[in-house]
Amino acid sequence: MSRVRFTTARSVFETFPELMSKSTVAPTDDPAIVFLKNLSPKQKFKDAVAFCAHLLPRREAVWWGCGSVRSFLHDVPNFQVAGLVAAETWIQHPNDENRLQALQIGTRGDTSDPFTWLALGAGWAGGMLSTVPNPPVPMPHYLTARAVRIAVLLGARHIMAAERPERTSACIAEGIKLAERGCDLAAGTI
């Protein structure tokens, strides 16, 4: 089942106005998946990552981000594992306790670490940004996409230049596949 929540690329940009500041490509009225597919051959990796992170629902975006960063780094160093584990735990069991645990780990993490951003992506996927002032302020809906975008871009820095085009294209292809077909997050398969 498709996970695409938007009919056109323009509707994604209209829903997430901050996406325009992260994109070098103007929105079109093309179907959202077609727009995303057209970015890879043009070597628009940063644009494709930003668009895909916003296109996918929050949980799927974090799942895609985790898979992408894992594929870029191959081995996850022990000092980075907490952010990844927190994000993946929330993906498997998206309850408030796991979301808050991910938020806590992400908030305390190193901002140059892609796994910190994945934990923040999970942590920002719901709940309240602030309970003061009253009434509480809900978490802005764009924060998860922002965190996933940063995580994937930081992770991609670990790819050797000669491998970068092929591996970043594979990352976007996985995002497209996830958007088109959906996945079984409990089983971890598309």
Helices and strands as residue ranges (DSSP letters): H 9-15, H 19-22, H 32-39, H 45-55, H 58-73, G 78-80, H 81-92, H 96-108, H 114-123, E 128-130, E 137-138, H 143-156, H 164-181
